[in-house]
């Protein structure tokens, strides 16, 4: 452990979490934004479902840890939603069991400390044709459809509403782009840079609107070692220095413009998701 201790933000989930640092992914974007503010800790595991997550929950999040996370962002559900295989093998978890598994995960995380906050990501949309093209020569029958993703997403969002937990409707958020199926994925499932920008935007919406104390939005958190120093760059007057610890270099990045924190169309305490309304 290096010091000083910063607030911890843990990303916990399956491959969408593990790969979130690849190709300017959403985990990398968050780490960039929270530099000098919080430590982003990656706990992502390709192929995992909610059953495997429960098996190691106490190991990853021990209740007796000296320092508990300030925020845990959780994603499971995509692998659970894969259609069952006739052999009984594979990642499929029936919907009702998935709901109960996620309930147990939420309860465990809530028990860590009074300061630990939680955001769940609902299962995102998928591009079925791209999935077939990407994985047909790698796995046996891998039937993962946009419809089953919707069902597991809605179940997750409903559970979060019942348990007063923040949740993000990624299934609907991705589809707000007209070209979502073409640009949001690398292989039909995992998120491209464009898809990751949507995830970060939705996370920042939730953090901006939450009434948490302290506020965990990156712009509201103090920078580490932000005091003035004679070792800062010399100013134009050549007599003083310029404290650059609070400079936001991100304002010059094109992708940051997409992270505007306008009022969210979805985000937390969702009573009825857009996905539900769309299919009624």
PyMOL commands that set and color helices and strands:
alter all, ss='L'
color gray80, all
select helices_A, chain A and resi 15-21+26-33+50-55+57-60+95-110+128-135+146-162+170-174+180-183+193-209+218-220+249-252+254-257+274-278
alter helices_A, ss='H'
color red, helices_A
select strands_A, chain A and resi 7-13+38-44+71-75+117-121+166-168+233-234+241-242
alter strands_A, ss='S'
color yellow, strands_A
deselect
rebuild
show_as cartoon
